[in-house]
Amino acid sequence: MPLSFRFGTVGSPQATPPKPGGTVGGIQYAASIGLHALELAWVQGVRVGETTCAAIKKAGEEAGVALSVHGPYYINLNADDEKWLRLRKYLTDAAHFGNLAGATDIVFHPGSYFERPADEVLAKVAPRLEGVVDELRAAGNPVTLRPEAMGKVAVIGSLEDVLALAKIPGVVPCMDFAHLHARATDGTMNTYDEWMRVLDAYRRALGDAAMKQMHIHLSGIEYGPRGEKNHLVMEEADLDFKALFRALHAAGAGGRLLCESPVLEVDALKFRALWMEISGEQE
Ligand SMILES: [Zn+2]
């Protein structure tokens, strides 16, 4: 039986050998150590051509590694009108070339509130996101857009925000549980009961099928009064990974779980081992 989750990393594993190297080498190395998901970290821009994308897609299919893309950090759904016209291309490019590369999901940071109330911001940004989905579908692109739950309190990306954006067909959250813990700022959002409430809200908003196709980012995290400061390795964090995994298991969750800690594949493999211990699942 395959595990309910595919485990992997955001960005190629750090020990990827230099040959063949690149994303293709990263995919092959990930599969060789038991990781069957990889998120292509196109965070500084989308700098690939069609030939590279075809090679990545082929490598993913051959190695049995499910691919996603992390879109550029510059995306900001709440930019002013003129700037948005430029920034939306980062998202449409990530989706276009991601789809060519075999990626099914495009993760992105939704943007800043610019100190406006969340409901006002969501009313402004949702139609923009819907416009992007419409453009992709018109071009025959089936990717799921995944606005990420974010760790800093000043940016779009609370649980409520990402569930609100997910009312748009084709939009489903990327659930970063470390970010949600950091965003609480006071050490809460770290118990089984708290995670069950999050997962219940997720299920109510998105349904049972979405529960089995979650897209999760996870790492240790350091935080302060404004939320996230930086990512930490698993052992240095106060995040109760066992409580989180027990809740995910109880909720019947599945999908992909991608590690973003400073020791990418080391912690990804620890997450996988912990999941097998808590769920009782075996490969
Ligand atoms: Zn991210």
Residues whose N, C-alpha, C, O or C-beta is under 5 A from the ligand:
A	BS01	ZN	E148
